[in-house]
């Protein structure tokens, strides 16, 4: 049996090379799960990526996990809005990655999640792969 695995995370992406981790910390009180500066490994990543997420999920109930993640992020909504006001070129992404195994996951978004995404001017991106 092949497990369905995945991860969900909120990413802040920018091609502005002047935005370093200290700049993020100036606006955000939440610490990232991952931070990769632009071109920190040669030509990749092609942009700076700040992430906060839930990783290595096995046969998750995506709806519940997204709610849990958004519940944490919502407390920082005003910080995200202020950051985007100061740096309008940054992009906010709620990323859902699913590697489909034998367990077929459902994917849905509550009004709370959709309101949060809209309020901070973010997008939702879902990547679905076959892990078999």
C-alpha positions in Angstrom: 0.0 0.0 0.0 1.3 3.5 -0.9 0.5 6.3 1.5 -0.8 9.6 0.3 1.7 12.2 1.5 2.0 15.9 1.3 2.7 19.3 2.8 1.0 22.6 3.2 2.7 25.9 3.7 2.4 29.6 3.4 5.1 31.2 1.3 6.3 34.7 0.8 8.2 35.1 -2.4 10.2 38.0 -3.8 12.7 38.7 -6.5 13.9 41.8 -4.6 17.4 40.9 -3.6 17.5 43.6 -0.9 14.9 41.7 1.2 16.9 39.6 3.6 15.8 37.7 6.7 16.2 40.8 8.9 13.8 42.6 6.7 11.2 39.8 7.1 11.8 39.9 10.9 11.2 43.7 10.9 7.6 43.1 9.7 6.8 39.6 11.0 6.8 38.2 14.5 6.2 34.6 13.2 9.4 32.6 12.5 9.7 30.8 9.2 9.9 27.0 9.0 12.2 27.5 6.1 14.0 30.4 4.5 15.9 30.3 1.2 17.5 33.5 -0.1 17.5 34.1 -3.8 20.3 32.3 -5.6 21.7 30.8 -2.3 22.6 27.7 -4.3 23.9 29.2 -7.5 21.0 30.0 -9.8 18.4 28.6 -7.4 16.1 29.4 -5.9 15.1 32.1 -8.5 13.5 34.2 -5.8 13.8 34.5 -2.0 11.3 32.2 -0.3 10.1 32.5 3.3 7.9 29.6 4.4 5.8 28.6 7.3 4.2 25.2 7.1 3.3 21.7 8.0 5.5 19.1 6.2 5.8 15.3 5.9 2.1 14.6 6.3 0.9 11.0 5.8 -2.7 10.3 4.8 -3.7 13.8 6.1 -7.2 15.3 6.1 -6.1 18.3 4.1 -9.1 20.4 5.2 -8.2 20.1 8.8 -4.5 20.7 8.3 -5.2 23.8 6.2 -7.5 25.1 9.0 -4.8 24.5 11.6 -2.2 26.3 9.5 -4.5 29.3 8.7 -5.5 29.5 12.4 -1.8 30.2 13.2 -1.3 32.6 10.3 -4.5 34.6 10.8 -3.1 36.0 14.1 -0.4 37.7 11.9 -2.8 39.1 9.2 -2.1 42.7 10.0 1.7 42.1 9.8 1.3 40.5 6.4 -0.8 43.4 5.2 1.7 45.9 6.5 4.6 44.0 4.9 2.8 43.9 1.5 2.0 47.6 1.8 5.7 48.4 2.3 6.8 45.9 -0.4 3.9 45.5 -3.0 6.0 43.3 -5.2 6.1 40.4 -2.7 3.8 37.5 -3.4 1.9 35.5 -0.8 1.0 31.9 -1.6 -0.9 29.2 0.3 0.7 26.1 -1.2 -0.8 22.6 -1.0 1.3 19.7 -2.3 -0.3 16.2 -2.5 1.5 13.0 -3.6 -1.4 10.7 -4.2 -1.0 7.1 -3.1 -3.8 4.5 -2.4 -5.6 7.0 -0.1 -7.7 9.5 -2.1 -7.6 12.8 -0.3 -10.3 15.5 -0.4 -9.4 19.1 -0.7 -11.6 21.9 0.4 -11.3 25.4 1.8 -13.4 27.0 4.5 -14.8 30.5 4.4 -12.2 31.3 7.1 -9.4 30.2 4.8 -10.8 32.0 1.8 -11.3 35.2 3.8 -7.7 35.1 5.1 -6.3 34.5 1.6 -8.3 37.4 0.2 -7.6 39.8 3.1 -3.8 39.5 2.6 -4.0 39.4 -1.2 -2.6 35.9 -1.5 -3.2 33.1 -4.0 -3.8 29.4 -3.5 -1.7 26.9 -5.4 -2.3 23.2 -5.4 0.2 20.7 -6.8 -0.9 17.1 -7.2 1.5 14.3 -8.1 1.1 10.6 -8.5 3.4 8.9 -6.1 3.0 5.4 -7.6 
